[in-house]
Amino acid sequence: MAGPEVFRWAVQEVTATARAALTVAGLDPASLAAFVPHQANARITDRMAADLGLPPSCVVAADIETAGNTSAASIPLALDALLAAPDAPHGAALLVGFGAGLSYSAMVVDLP
């Protein structure tokens, strides 16, 4: 695995796809309650959140700190951890996945 190249690719390409998902949903980053990216690497998550310009009020999933990189399960596990918290976010959430074969996608959901 070419770590630095994958980092640059994820930050550039996946962040652009996240922006496109927000556009399709008619939202901007300031309206997000949560950001739930694939839990591959905390540095990638932090950089994507910064590049998206997420507000301080947006909860950023950081399940990698406890569960690690669980591949395809990382987004649902991180989302479950967020929703189980006493101060769980409510409203629009941006979910962003990337992984094997450098495939990637993003979607916006409404958290209950």
Gaussian input, Z-matrix of N, CA and C with variables (Angstrom, degrees):
# hf/3-21g

backbone

0 1
 N
 C     1     B1
 C     2     B2     1     A1
 N     3     B3     2     A2     1     D1
 C     4     B4     3     A3     2     D2
 C     5     B5     4     A4     3     D3
 N     6     B6     5     A5     4     D4
 C     7     B7     6     A6     5     D5
 C     8     B8     7     A7     6     D6
 N     9     B9     8     A8     7     D7
 C    10    B10     9     A9     8     D8
 C    11    B11    10    A10     9     D9
 N    12    B12    11    A11    10    D10
 C    13    B13    12    A12    11    D11
 C    14    B14    13    A13    12    D12
 N    15    B15    14    A14    13    D13
 C    16    B16    15    A15    14    D14
 C    17    B17    16    A16    15    D15
 N    18    B18    17    A17    16    D16
 C    19    B19    18    A18    17    D17
 C    20    B20    19    A19    18    D18
 N    21    B21    20    A20    19    D19
 C    22    B22    21    A21    20    D20
 C    23    B23    22    A22    21    D21
 N    24    B24    23    A23    22    D22
 C    25    B25    24    A24    23    D23
 C    26    B26    25    A25    24    D24
 N    27    B27    26    A26    25    D25
 C    28    B28    27    A27    26    D26
 C    29    B29    28    A28    27    D27
 N    30    B30    29    A29    28    D28
 C    31    B31    30    A30    29    D29
 C    32    B32    31    A31    30    D30
 N    33    B33    32    A32    31    D31
 C    34    B34    33    A33    32    D32
 C    35    B35    34    A34    33    D33
 N    36    B36    35    A35    34    D34
 C    37    B37    36    A36    35    D35
 C    38    B38    37    A37    36    D36
 N    39    B39    38    A38    37    D37
 C    40    B40    39    A39    38    D38
 C    41    B41    40    A40    39    D39
 N    42    B42    41    A41    40    D40
 C    43    B43    42    A42    41    D41
 C    44    B44    43    A43    42    D42
 N    45    B45    44    A44    43    D43
 C    46    B46    45    A45    44    D44
 C    47    B47    46    A46    45    D45
 N    48    B48    47    A47    46    D46
 C    49    B49    48    A48    47    D47
 C    50    B50    49    A49    48    D48
 N    51    B51    50    A50    49    D49
 C    52    B52    51    A51    50    D50
 C    53    B53    52    A52    51    D51
 N    54    B54    53    A53    52    D52
 C    55    B55    54    A54    53    D53
 C    56    B56    55    A55    54    D54
 N    57    B57    56    A56    55    D55
 C    58    B58    57    A57    56    D56
 C    59    B59    58    A58    57    D57
 N    60    B60    59    A59    58    D58
 C    61    B61    60    A60    59    D59
 C    62    B62    61    A61    60    D60
 N    63    B63    62    A62    61    D61
 C    64    B64    63    A63    62    D62
 C    65    B65    64    A64    63    D63
 N    66    B66    65    A65    64    D64
 C    67    B67    66    A66    65    D65
 C    68    B68    67    A67    66    D66
 N    69    B69    68    A68    67    D67
 C    70    B70    69    A69    68    D68
 C    71    B71    70    A70    69    D69
 N    72    B72    71    A71    70    D70
 C    73    B73    72    A72    71    D71
 C    74    B74    73    A73    72    D72
 N    75    B75    74    A74    73    D73
 C    76    B76    75    A75    74    D74
 C    77    B77    76    A76    75    D75
 N    78    B78    77    A77    76    D76
 C    79    B79    78    A78    77    D77
 C    80    B80    79    A79    78    D78
 N    81    B81    80    A80    79    D79
 C    82    B82    81    A81    80    D80
 C    83    B83    82    A82    81    D81
 N    84    B84    83    A83    82    D82
 C    85    B85    84    A84    83    D83
 C    86    B86    85    A85    84    D84
 N    87    B87    86    A86    85    D85
 C    88    B88    87    A87    86    D86
 C    89    B89    88    A88    87    D87
 N    90    B90    89    A89    88    D88
 C    91    B91    90    A90    89    D89
 C    92    B92    91    A91    90    D90
 N    93    B93    92    A92    91    D91
 C    94    B94    93    A93    92    D92
 C    95    B95    94    A94    93    D93
 N    96    B96    95    A95    94    D94
 C    97    B97    96    A96    95    D95
 C    98    B98    97    A97    96    D96
 N    99    B99    98    A98    97    D97
 C   100   B100    99    A99    98    D98
 C   101   B101   100   A100    99    D99
 N   102   B102   101   A101   100   D100
 C   103   B103   102   A102   101   D101
 C   104   B104   103   A103   102   D102
 N   105   B105   104   A104   103   D103
 C   106   B106   105   A105   104   D104
 C   107   B107   106   A106   105   D105
 N   108   B108   107   A107   106   D106
 C   109   B109   108   A108   107   D107
 C   110   B110   109   A109   108   D108
 N   111   B111   110   A110   109   D109
 C   112   B112   111   A111   110   D110
 C   113   B113   112   A112   111   D111
 N   114   B114   113   A113   112   D112
 C   115   B115   114   A114   113   D113
 C   116   B116   115   A115   114   D114
 N   117   B117   116   A116   115   D115
 C   118   B118   117   A117   116   D116
 C   119   B119   118   A118   117   D117
 N   120   B120   119   A119   118   D118
 C   121   B121   120   A120   119   D119
 C   122   B122   121   A121   120   D120
 N   123   B123   122   A122   121   D121
 C   124   B124   123   A123   122   D122
 C   125   B125   124   A124   123   D123
 N   126   B126   125   A125   124   D124
 C   127   B127   126   A126   125   D125
 C   128   B128   127   A127   126   D126
 N   129   B129   128   A128   127   D127
 C   130   B130   129   A129   128   D128
 C   131   B131   130   A130   129   D129
 N   132   B132   131   A131   130   D130
 C   133   B133   132   A132   131   D131
 C   134   B134   133   A133   132   D132
 N   135   B135   134   A134   133   D133
 C   136   B136   135   A135   134   D134
 C   137   B137   136   A136   135   D135
 N   138   B138   137   A137   136   D136
 C   139   B139   138   A138   137   D137
 C   140   B140   139   A139   138   D138
 N   141   B141   140   A140   139   D139
 C   142   B142   141   A141   140   D140
 C   143   B143   142   A142   141   D141
 N   144   B144   143   A143   142   D142
 C   145   B145   144   A144   143   D143
 C   146   B146   145   A145   144   D144
 N   147   B147   146   A146   145   D145
 C   148   B148   147   A147   146   D146
 C   149   B149   148   A148   147   D147
 N   150   B150   149   A149   148   D148
 C   151   B151   150   A150   149   D149
 C   152   B152   151   A151   150   D150
 N   153   B153   152   A152   151   D151
 C   154   B154   153   A153   152   D152
 C   155   B155   154   A154   153   D153
 N   156   B156   155   A155   154   D154
 C   157   B157   156   A156   155   D155
 C   158   B158   157   A157   156   D156
 N   159   B159   158   A158   157   D157
 C   160   B160   159   A159   158   D158
 C   161   B161   160   A160   159   D159
 N   162   B162   161   A161   160   D160
 C   163   B163   162   A162   161   D161
 C   164   B164   163   A163   162   D162
 N   165   B165   164   A164   163   D163
 C   166   B166   165   A165   164   D164
 C   167   B167   166   A166   165   D165
 N   168   B168   167   A167   166   D166
 C   169   B169   168   A168   167   D167
 C   170   B170   169   A169   168   D168
 N   171   B171   170   A170   169   D169
 C   172   B172   171   A171   170   D170
 C   173   B173   172   A172   171   D171
 N   174   B174   173   A173   172   D172
 C   175   B175   174   A174   173   D173
 C   176   B176   175   A175   174   D174
 N   177   B177   176   A176   175   D175
 C   178   B178   177   A177   176   D176
 C   179   B179   178   A178   177   D177
 N   180   B180   179   A179   178   D178
 C   181   B181   180   A180   179   D179
 C   182   B182   181   A181   180   D180
 N   183   B183   182   A182   181   D181
 C   184   B184   183   A183   182   D182
 C   185   B185   184   A184   183   D183
 N   186   B186   185   A185   184   D184
 C   187   B187   186   A186   185   D185
 C   188   B188   187   A187   186   D186
 N   189   B189   188   A188   187   D187
 C   190   B190   189   A189   188   D188
 C   191   B191   190   A190   189   D189
 N   192   B192   191   A191   190   D190
 C   193   B193   192   A192   191   D191
 C   194   B194   193   A193   192   D192
 N   195   B195   194   A194   193   D193
 C   196   B196   195   A195   194   D194
 C   197   B197   196   A196   195   D195
 N   198   B198   197   A197   196   D196
 C   199   B199   198   A198   197   D197
 C   200   B200   199   A199   198   D198
 N   201   B201   200   A200   199   D199
 C   202   B202   201   A201   200   D200
 C   203   B203   202   A202   201   D201
 N   204   B204   203   A203   202   D202
 C   205   B205   204   A204   203   D203
 C   206   B206   205   A205   204   D204
 N   207   B207   206   A206   205   D205
 C   208   B208   207   A207   206   D206
 C   209   B209   208   A208   207   D207
 N   210   B210   209   A209   208   D208
 C   211   B211   210   A210   209   D209
 C   212   B212   211   A211   210   D210
 N   213   B213   212   A212   211   D211
 C   214   B214   213   A213   212   D212
 C   215   B215   214   A214   213   D213
 N   216   B216   215   A215   214   D214
 C   217   B217   216   A216   215   D215
 C   218   B218   217   A217   216   D216
 N   219   B219   218   A218   217   D217
 C   220   B220   219   A219   218   D218
 C   221   B221   220   A220   219   D219
 N   222   B222   221   A221   220   D220
 C   223   B223   222   A222   221   D221
 C   224   B224   223   A223   222   D222
 N   225   B225   224   A224   223   D223
 C   226   B226   225   A225   224   D224
 C   227   B227   226   A226   225   D225
 N   228   B228   227   A227   226   D226
 C   229   B229   228   A228   227   D227
 C   230   B230   229   A229   228   D228
 N   231   B231   230   A230   229   D229
 C   232   B232   231   A231   230   D230
 C   233   B233   232   A232   231   D231
 N   234   B234   233   A233   232   D232
 C   235   B235   234   A234   233   D233
 C   236   B236   235   A235   234   D234
 N   237   B237   236   A236   235   D235
 C   238   B238   237   A237   236   D236
 C   239   B239   238   A238   237   D237
 N   240   B240   239   A239   238   D238
 C   241   B241   240   A240   239   D239
 C   242   B242   241   A241   240   D240
 N   243   B243   242   A242   241   D241
 C   244   B244   243   A243   242   D242
 C   245   B245   244   A244   243   D243
 N   246   B246   245   A245   244   D244
 C   247   B247   246   A246   245   D245
 C   248   B248   247   A247   246   D246
 N   249   B249   248   A248   247   D247
 C   250   B250   249   A249   248   D248
 C   251   B251   250   A250   249   D249
 N   252   B252   251   A251   250   D250
 C   253   B253   252   A252   251   D251
 C   254   B254   253   A253   252   D252
 N   255   B255   254   A254   253   D253
 C   256   B256   255   A255   254   D254
 C   257   B257   256   A256   255   D255
 N   258   B258   257   A257   256   D256
 C   259   B259   258   A258   257   D257
 C   260   B260   259   A259   258   D258
 N   261   B261   260   A260   259   D259
 C   262   B262   261   A261   260   D260
 C   263   B263   262   A262   261   D261
 N   264   B264   263   A263   262   D262
 C   265   B265   264   A264   263   D263
 C   266   B266   265   A265   264   D264
 N   267   B267   266   A266   265   D265
 C   268   B268   267   A267   266   D266
 C   269   B269   268   A268   267   D267
 N   270   B270   269   A269   268   D268
 C   271   B271   270   A270   269   D269
 C   272   B272   271   A271   270   D270
 N   273   B273   272   A272   271   D271
 C   274   B274   273   A273   272   D272
 C   275   B275   274   A274   273   D273
 N   276   B276   275   A275   274   D274
 C   277   B277   276   A276   275   D275
 C   278   B278   277   A277   276   D276
 N   279   B279   278   A278   277   D277
 C   280   B280   279   A279   278   D278
 C   281   B281   280   A280   279   D279
 N   282   B282   281   A281   280   D280
 C   283   B283   282   A282   281   D281
 C   284   B284   283   A283   282   D282
 N   285   B285   284   A284   283   D283
 C   286   B286   285   A285   284   D284
 C   287   B287   286   A286   285   D285
 N   288   B288   287   A287   286   D286
 C   289   B289   288   A288   287   D287
 C   290   B290   289   A289   288   D288
 N   291   B291   290   A290   289   D289
 C   292   B292   291   A291   290   D290
 C   293   B293   292   A292   291   D291
 N   294   B294   293   A293   292   D292
 C   295   B295   294   A294   293   D293
 C   296   B296   295   A295   294   D294
 N   297   B297   296   A296   295   D295
 C   298   B298   297   A297   296   D296
 C   299   B299   298   A298   297   D297
 N   300   B300   299   A299   298   D298
 C   301   B301   300   A300   299   D299
 C   302   B302   301   A301   300   D300
 N   303   B303   302   A302   301   D301
 C   304   B304   303   A303   302   D302
 C   305   B305   304   A304   303   D303
 N   306   B306   305   A305   304   D304
 C   307   B307   306   A306   305   D305
 C   308   B308   307   A307   306   D306
 N   309   B309   308   A308   307   D307
 C   310   B310   309   A309   308   D308
 C   311   B311   310   A310   309   D309
 N   312   B312   311   A311   310   D310
 C   313   B313   312   A312   311   D311
 C   314   B314   313   A313   312   D312
 N   315   B315   314   A314   313   D313
 C   316   B316   315   A315   314   D314
 C   317   B317   316   A316   315   D315
 N   318   B318   317   A317   316   D316
 C   319   B319   318   A318   317   D317
 C   320   B320   319   A319   318   D318
 N   321   B321   320   A320   319   D319
 C   322   B322   321   A321   320   D320
 C   323   B323   322   A322   321   D321
 N   324   B324   323   A323   322   D322
 C   325   B325   324   A324   323   D323
 C   326   B326   325   A325   324   D324
 N   327   B327   326   A326   325   D325
 C   328   B328   327   A327   326   D326
 C   329   B329   328   A328   327   D327
 N   330   B330   329   A329   328   D328
 C   331   B331   330   A330   329   D329
 C   332   B332   331   A331   330   D330
 N   333   B333   332   A332   331   D331
 C   334   B334   333   A333   332   D332
 C   335   B335   334   A334   333   D333

   B1=1.4491
   B2=1.5205
   B3=1.2949
   B4=1.4578
   B5=1.5251
   B6=1.3335
   B7=1.4585
   B8=1.5127
   B9=1.3392
   B10=1.4643
   B11=1.5347
   B12=1.3193
   B13=1.4633
   B14=1.5278
   B15=1.3352
   B16=1.4654
   B17=1.5286
   B18=1.3146
   B19=1.4650
   B20=1.5220
   B21=1.3289
   B22=1.4795
   B23=1.5196
   B24=1.3368
   B25=1.4597
   B26=1.5202
   B27=1.3236
   B28=1.4635
   B29=1.5202
   B30=1.3112
   B31=1.4638
   B32=1.5321
   B33=1.3085
   B34=1.4700
   B35=1.5250
   B36=1.3113
   B37=1.4686
   B38=1.5292
   B39=1.3032
   B40=1.4607
   B41=1.5305
   B42=1.3211
   B43=1.4606
   B44=1.5253
   B45=1.3117
   B46=1.4702
   B47=1.5286
   B48=1.3133
   B49=1.4657
   B50=1.5288
   B51=1.3140
   B52=1.4639
   B53=1.5243
   B54=1.3276
   B55=1.4754
   B56=1.5279
   B57=1.3213
   B58=1.4693
   B59=1.5290
   B60=1.3311
   B61=1.4707
   B62=1.5264
   B63=1.3277
   B64=1.4649
   B65=1.5280
   B66=1.3187
   B67=1.4614
   B68=1.5228
   B69=1.3177
   B70=1.4694
   B71=1.5267
   B72=1.3318
   B73=1.4614
   B74=1.5323
   B75=1.3126
   B76=1.4616
   B77=1.5185
   B78=1.3362
   B79=1.4610
   B80=1.5183
   B81=1.3239
   B82=1.4568
   B83=1.5305
   B84=1.3179
   B85=1.4641
   B86=1.5260
   B87=1.3146
   B88=1.4640
   B89=1.5226
   B90=1.3279
   B91=1.4654
   B92=1.5344
   B93=1.3187
   B94=1.4573
   B95=1.5237
   B96=1.3272
   B97=1.4639
   B98=1.5259
   B99=1.3506
   B100=1.4657
   B101=1.5222
   B102=1.3105
   B103=1.4652
   B104=1.5254
   B105=1.3424
   B106=1.4642
   B107=1.5274
   B108=1.3307
   B109=1.4592
   B110=1.5240
   B111=1.3212
   B112=1.4616
   B113=1.5158
   B114=1.3000
   B115=1.4596
   B116=1.5323
   B117=1.3224
   B118=1.4595
   B119=1.5207
   B120=1.3247
   B121=1.4487
   B122=1.5295
   B123=1.3141
   B124=1.4661
   B125=1.5217
   B126=1.3213
   B127=1.4725
   B128=1.5233
   B129=1.3383
   B130=1.4634
   B131=1.5225
   B132=1.3217
   B133=1.4627
   B134=1.5275
   B135=1.3157
   B136=1.4654
   B137=1.5229
   B138=1.3145
   B139=1.4659
   B140=1.5225
   B141=1.3382
   B142=1.4589
   B143=1.5284
   B144=1.3298
   B145=1.4656
   B146=1.5242
   B147=1.3224
   B148=1.4662
   B149=1.5226
   B150=1.3300
   B151=1.4634
   B152=1.5314
   B153=1.3317
   B154=1.4673
   B155=1.5242
   B156=1.3216
   B157=1.4577
   B158=1.5181
   B159=1.3323
   B160=1.4573
   B161=1.5288
   B162=1.3322
   B163=1.4651
   B164=1.5285
   B165=1.3259
   B166=1.4679
   B167=1.5278
   B168=1.3197
   B169=1.4666
   B170=1.5259
   B171=1.3181
   B172=1.4680
   B173=1.5307
   B174=1.3217
   B175=1.4621
   B176=1.5331
   B177=1.3124
   B178=1.4628
   B179=1.5244
   B180=1.3258
   B181=1.4595
   B182=1.5222
   B183=1.3014
   B184=1.4639
   B185=1.5239
   B186=1.3160
   B187=1.4543
   B188=1.5251
   B189=1.3294
   B190=1.4642
   B191=1.5293
   B192=1.3332
   B193=1.4638
   B194=1.5247
   B195=1.3380
   B196=1.4668
   B197=1.5247
   B198=1.3198
   B199=1.4700
   B200=1.5205
   B201=1.3152
   B202=1.4541
   B203=1.5200
   B204=1.3070
   B205=1.4588
   B206=1.5264
   B207=1.3084
   B208=1.4584
   B209=1.5215
   B210=1.3159
   B211=1.4625
   B212=1.5213
   B213=1.3143
   B214=1.4650
   B215=1.5209
   B216=1.3122
   B217=1.4609
   B218=1.5234
   B219=1.3253
   B220=1.4653
   B221=1.5250
   B222=1.3125
   B223=1.4599
   B224=1.5298
   B225=1.3367
   B226=1.4653
   B227=1.5273
   B228=1.3264
   B229=1.4613
   B230=1.5282
   B231=1.3219
   B232=1.4657
   B233=1.5244
   B234=1.3251
   B235=1.4646
   B236=1.5229
   B237=1.3200
   B238=1.4557
   B239=1.5301
   B240=1.3213
   B241=1.4635
   B242=1.5240
   B243=1.3304
   B244=1.4642
   B245=1.5225
   B246=1.3241
   B247=1.4687
   B248=1.5204
   B249=1.3287
   B250=1.4620
   B251=1.5263
   B252=1.3125
   B253=1.4613
   B254=1.5266
   B255=1.3352
   B256=1.4665
   B257=1.5325
   B258=1.3120
   B259=1.4664
   B260=1.5312
   B261=1.3146
   B262=1.4723
   B263=1.5186
   B264=1.3349
   B265=1.4661
   B266=1.5283
   B267=1.3143
   B268=1.4645
   B269=1.5168
   B270=1.3187
   B271=1.4605
   B272=1.5129
   B273=1.3112
   B274=1.4583
   B275=1.5278
   B276=1.3304
   B277=1.4667
   B278=1.5187
   B279=1.3173
   B280=1.4578
   B281=1.5180
   B282=1.3389
   B283=1.4556
   B284=1.5235
   B285=1.3224
   B286=1.4608
   B287=1.5228
   B288=1.3308
   B289=1.4446
   B290=1.5137
   B291=1.3078
   B292=1.4638
   B293=1.5107
   B294=1.3282
   B295=1.4507
   B296=1.5064
   B297=1.3233
   B298=1.4588
   B299=1.5200
   B300=1.3018
   B301=1.4633
   B302=1.5157
   B303=1.3205
   B304=1.4603
   B305=1.5279
   B306=1.3232
   B307=1.4628
   B308=1.5278
   B309=1.3306
   B310=1.4540
   B311=1.5175
   B312=1.3355
   B313=1.4522
   B314=1.5208
   B315=1.3292
   B316=1.4616
   B317=1.5229
   B318=1.3368
   B319=1.4554
   B320=1.5233
   B321=1.3202
   B322=1.4558
   B323=1.5168
   B324=1.3360
   B325=1.4606
   B326=1.5280
   B327=1.3108
   B328=1.4552
   B329=1.5217
   B330=1.3222
   B331=1.4565
   B332=1.5184
   B333=1.3324
   B334=1.4678
   B335=1.5309
   A1=107.87
   A2=116.76
   A3=122.88
   A4=108.61
   A5=116.14
   A6=122.76
   A7=116.07
   A8=119.52
   A9=119.52
   A10=113.06
   A11=116.34
   A12=119.61
   A13=111.50
   A14=116.84
   A15=120.73
   A16=109.73
   A17=117.27
   A18=120.88
   A19=110.15
   A20=116.93
   A21=120.75
   A22=110.99
   A23=116.97
   A24=120.67
   A25=110.86
   A26=117.38
   A27=121.13
   A28=110.86
   A29=115.91
   A30=119.16
   A31=110.43
   A32=117.92
   A33=120.25
   A34=112.19
   A35=117.90
   A36=121.49
   A37=113.28
   A38=116.61
   A39=119.69
   A40=110.37
   A41=117.58
   A42=120.23
   A43=110.65
   A44=118.08
   A45=120.84
   A46=110.82
   A47=117.32
   A48=121.17
   A49=110.61
   A50=117.29
   A51=120.86
   A52=110.46
   A53=116.66
   A54=120.31
   A55=110.64
   A56=116.69
   A57=120.68
   A58=110.69
   A59=117.24
   A60=120.71
   A61=110.13
   A62=117.34
   A63=120.52
   A64=110.98
   A65=116.51
   A66=120.61
   A67=110.84
   A68=117.02
   A69=121.25
   A70=110.50
   A71=117.06
   A72=121.54
   A73=112.23
   A74=116.90
   A75=120.75
   A76=113.13
   A77=116.05
   A78=121.26
   A79=110.73
   A80=114.77
   A81=119.36
   A82=107.86
   A83=117.81
   A84=119.93
   A85=113.93
   A86=117.72
   A87=120.93
   A88=112.61
   A89=117.67
   A90=120.60
   A91=112.92
   A92=117.66
   A93=120.42
   A94=112.54
   A95=114.85
   A96=120.75
   A97=110.15
   A98=116.19
   A99=119.53
   A100=111.24
   A101=114.05
   A102=123.20
   A103=105.94
   A104=115.92
   A105=121.02
   A106=108.43
   A107=116.76
   A108=119.89
   A109=111.82
   A110=115.62
   A111=121.01
   A112=107.52
   A113=116.58
   A114=122.09
   A115=111.05
   A116=115.69
   A117=120.55
   A118=112.21
   A119=115.67
   A120=119.90
   A121=107.49
   A122=118.14
   A123=121.13
   A124=111.96
   A125=117.61
   A126=120.16
   A127=111.00
   A128=117.11
   A129=120.15
   A130=109.34
   A131=117.38
   A132=121.08
   A133=110.97
   A134=117.23
   A135=121.06
   A136=111.63
   A137=116.31
   A138=120.03
   A139=110.89
   A140=117.60
   A141=120.18
   A142=110.46
   A143=117.50
   A144=120.95
   A145=110.52
   A146=116.61
   A147=120.39
   A148=110.94
   A149=117.33
   A150=120.60
   A151=112.30
   A152=116.86
   A153=120.23
   A154=111.53
   A155=117.38
   A156=121.33
   A157=112.57
   A158=116.03
   A159=119.81
   A160=110.04
   A161=116.32
   A162=119.32
   A163=111.28
   A164=117.70
   A165=120.37
   A166=112.77
   A167=117.76
   A168=120.87
   A169=112.84
   A170=118.03
   A171=122.20
   A172=109.20
   A173=116.07
   A174=120.95
   A175=108.40
   A176=116.26
   A177=121.38
   A178=108.21
   A179=116.42
   A180=121.04
   A181=110.08
   A182=115.73
   A183=121.72
   A184=109.39
   A185=116.60
   A186=122.31
   A187=112.40
   A188=117.17
   A189=119.78
   A190=110.84
   A191=116.00
   A192=120.17
   A193=112.08
   A194=117.25
   A195=120.02
   A196=113.02
   A197=117.67
   A198=120.73
   A199=113.35
   A200=117.35
   A201=120.16
   A202=111.34
   A203=116.14
   A204=121.74
   A205=107.91
   A206=116.18
   A207=121.47
   A208=111.78
   A209=116.47
   A210=122.74
   A211=110.75
   A212=118.06
   A213=122.11
   A214=113.16
   A215=117.97
   A216=120.99
   A217=112.96
   A218=118.10
   A219=119.16
   A220=113.86
   A221=118.58
   A222=119.38
   A223=111.18
   A224=120.05
   A225=117.55
   A226=113.38
   A227=118.14
   A228=120.01
   A229=111.08
   A230=116.55
   A231=120.33
   A232=110.68
   A233=117.03
   A234=120.86
   A235=110.41
   A236=117.24
   A237=120.91
   A238=110.88
   A239=117.09
   A240=120.90
   A241=110.63
   A242=117.20
   A243=120.19
   A244=111.54
   A245=115.91
   A246=120.24
   A247=112.59
   A248=117.84
   A249=121.57
   A250=112.43
   A251=117.37
   A252=120.57
   A253=110.90
   A254=117.01
   A255=119.79
   A256=112.93
   A257=116.49
   A258=120.90
   A259=110.54
   A260=116.09
   A261=122.27
   A262=110.96
   A263=116.58
   A264=119.27
   A265=111.15
   A266=115.42
   A267=122.68
   A268=107.42
   A269=116.24
   A270=120.47
   A271=110.88
   A272=116.00
   A273=121.81
   A274=111.88
   A275=115.29
   A276=121.51
   A277=108.76
   A278=115.63
   A279=122.94
   A280=108.29
   A281=116.36
   A282=122.45
   A283=107.56
   A284=116.48
   A285=121.22
   A286=108.95
   A287=116.26
   A288=120.75
   A289=112.51
   A290=115.94
   A291=121.64
   A292=107.88
   A293=115.23
   A294=116.41
   A295=113.66
   A296=115.05
   A297=123.49
   A298=112.32
   A299=114.89
   A300=120.03
   A301=112.58
   A302=116.97
   A303=123.90
   A304=111.49
   A305=115.56
   A306=120.49
   A307=107.82
   A308=116.62
   A309=119.69
   A310=110.78
   A311=115.44
   A312=121.69
   A313=108.52
   A314=115.26
   A315=120.60
   A316=108.53
   A317=114.44
   A318=119.66
   A319=109.39
   A320=114.76
   A321=120.75
   A322=107.62
   A323=116.34
   A324=122.44
   A325=108.41
   A326=115.65
   A327=121.05
   A328=108.05
   A329=116.65
   A330=121.20
   A331=110.01
   A332=116.78
   A333=119.78
   A334=111.95
   D1=130.90
   D2=179.52
   D3=-93.04
   D4=86.45
   D5=-172.91
   D6=-50.53
   D7=-55.97
   D8=-177.88
   D9=-61.46
   D10=-37.89
   D11=179.37
   D12=-68.13
   D13=-40.82
   D14=177.84
   D15=-65.52
   D16=-40.14
   D17=177.11
   D18=-57.45
   D19=-51.91
   D20=-179.28
   D21=-61.52
   D22=-42.69
   D23=178.95
   D24=-60.86
   D25=-48.43
   D26=-178.10
   D27=-60.52
   D28=-47.06
   D29=-177.98
   D30=-63.35
   D31=-42.54
   D32=-177.28
   D33=-76.87
   D34=-59.53
   D35=-172.30
   D36=-73.19
   D37=-44.94
   D38=-176.11
   D39=-71.13
   D40=-37.42
   D41=175.90
   D42=-63.63
   D43=-39.05
   D44=176.96
   D45=-62.91
   D46=-39.30
   D47=177.47
   D48=-67.49
   D49=-37.01
   D50=176.21
   D51=-62.38
   D52=-42.77
   D53=177.03
   D54=-61.90
   D55=-40.49
   D56=179.42
   D57=-63.17
   D58=-40.22
   D59=178.33
   D60=-63.06
   D61=-40.79
   D62=177.22
   D63=-62.98
   D64=-41.25
   D65=179.04
   D66=-62.21
   D67=-46.87
   D68=179.05
   D69=-60.03
   D70=-36.60
   D71=179.95
   D72=-79.33
   D73=-7.57
   D74=-179.37
   D75=72.86
   D76=30.28
   D77=-177.48
   D78=-122.12
   D79=162.83
   D80=169.81
   D81=-120.66
   D82=166.17
   D83=-176.32
   D84=-56.19
   D85=-31.00
   D86=-178.12
   D87=-64.60
   D88=-20.18
   D89=-177.49
   D90=-92.16
   D91=-0.21
   D92=-177.83
   D93=-79.69
   D94=137.91
   D95=173.21
   D96=-89.58
   D97=-28.61
   D98=-176.67
   D99=-152.24
   D100=152.25
   D101=174.55
   D102=-126.21
   D103=120.30
   D104=-176.67
   D105=-124.01
   D106=88.78
   D107=178.43
   D108=-89.50
   D109=164.34
   D110=170.19
   D111=-54.49
   D112=134.92
   D113=-174.45
   D114=-90.43
   D115=65.19
   D116=-177.96
   D117=-88.15
   D118=-38.26
   D119=-169.40
   D120=-165.46
   D121=126.88
   D122=-178.20
   D123=-61.74
   D124=-33.51
   D125=179.09
   D126=-65.01
   D127=-39.76
   D128=177.89
   D129=-65.24
   D130=-46.37
   D131=179.62
   D132=-58.46
   D133=-47.64
   D134=-179.45
   D135=-61.62
   D136=-42.89
   D137=-178.56
   D138=-68.21
   D139=-41.47
   D140=178.17
   D141=-62.87
   D142=-43.53
   D143=179.04
   D144=-60.69
   D145=-42.74
   D146=178.91
   D147=-66.24
   D148=-45.18
   D149=-178.66
   D150=-66.14
   D151=-30.24
   D152=176.19
   D153=-75.99
   D154=-17.21
   D155=-178.77
   D156=72.28
   D157=39.23
   D158=-178.45
   D159=-66.45
   D160=139.33
   D161=179.38
   D162=-74.23
   D163=160.70
   D164=178.69
   D165=-59.17
   D166=-24.68
   D167=-179.56
   D168=-75.23
   D169=-13.74
   D170=-179.34
   D171=-80.39
   D172=121.57
   D173=178.76
   D174=-78.04
   D175=126.67
   D176=179.04
   D177=-105.23
   D178=120.37
   D179=179.79
   D180=-62.79
   D181=133.22
   D182=179.44
   D183=-134.68
   D184=47.18
   D185=-178.68
   D186=-68.09
   D187=-18.28
   D188=-179.94
   D189=-59.02
   D190=-27.38
   D191=179.83
   D192=-64.47
   D193=-28.72
   D194=-178.42
   D195=-111.00
   D196=-37.41
   D197=-175.09
   D198=-100.75
   D199=-20.15
   D200=-176.61
   D201=79.32
   D202=-173.92
   D203=178.42
   D204=-81.44
   D205=104.39
   D206=-177.47
   D207=-101.83
   D208=25.72
   D209=176.09
   D210=58.94
   D211=-131.40
   D212=-174.49
   D213=-63.55
   D214=-19.37
   D215=-179.64
   D216=-83.70
   D217=-6.50
   D218=-171.56
   D219=-64.68
   D220=-38.01
   D221=-179.21
   D222=-69.41
   D223=-50.90
   D224=178.08
   D225=-62.10
   D226=-35.78
   D227=177.84
   D228=-66.05
   D229=-43.85
   D230=179.18
   D231=-66.00
   D232=-39.42
   D233=178.48
   D234=-65.33
   D235=-42.51
   D236=178.01
   D237=-60.72
   D238=-41.93
   D239=178.63
   D240=-62.92
   D241=-41.22
   D242=177.99
   D243=-62.80
   D244=-46.50
   D245=-176.28
   D246=-70.27
   D247=-22.52
   D248=179.05
   D249=-82.03
   D250=-13.90
   D251=-179.03
   D252=-70.22
   D253=147.02
   D254=-179.93
   D255=-59.82
   D256=-30.75
   D257=179.67
   D258=-106.42
   D259=42.19
   D260=-177.16
   D261=-55.03
   D262=138.24
   D263=178.02
   D264=-70.52
   D265=151.39
   D266=176.47
   D267=-130.43
   D268=138.08
   D269=179.78
   D270=121.20
   D271=-156.41
   D272=-175.23
   D273=-70.53
   D274=134.53
   D275=176.53
   D276=-129.77
   D277=137.41
   D278=176.85
   D279=-99.20
   D280=119.07
   D281=177.78
   D282=-106.59
   D283=130.74
   D284=-176.54
   D285=-133.62
   D286=124.27
   D287=179.47
   D288=-121.26
   D289=145.81
   D290=172.67
   D291=-154.04
   D292=154.05
   D293=-178.31
   D294=179.53
   D295=-137.23
   D296=-171.30
   D297=-47.46
   D298=132.94
   D299=179.68
   D300=71.39
   D301=12.50
   D302=-177.39
   D303=57.83
   D304=37.67
   D305=172.39
   D306=-83.05
   D307=153.78
   D308=-177.65
   D309=-160.04
   D310=158.28
   D311=178.55
   D312=-165.21
   D313=165.39
   D314=178.70
   D315=-147.87
   D316=153.12
   D317=176.02
   D318=-153.74
   D319=156.84
   D320=176.14
   D321=-109.89
   D322=133.11
   D323=178.59
   D324=-126.75
   D325=162.55
   D326=176.72
   D327=-105.19
   D328=117.22
   D329=179.31
   D330=-80.46
   D331=138.62
   D332=-178.72
   D333=-68.58

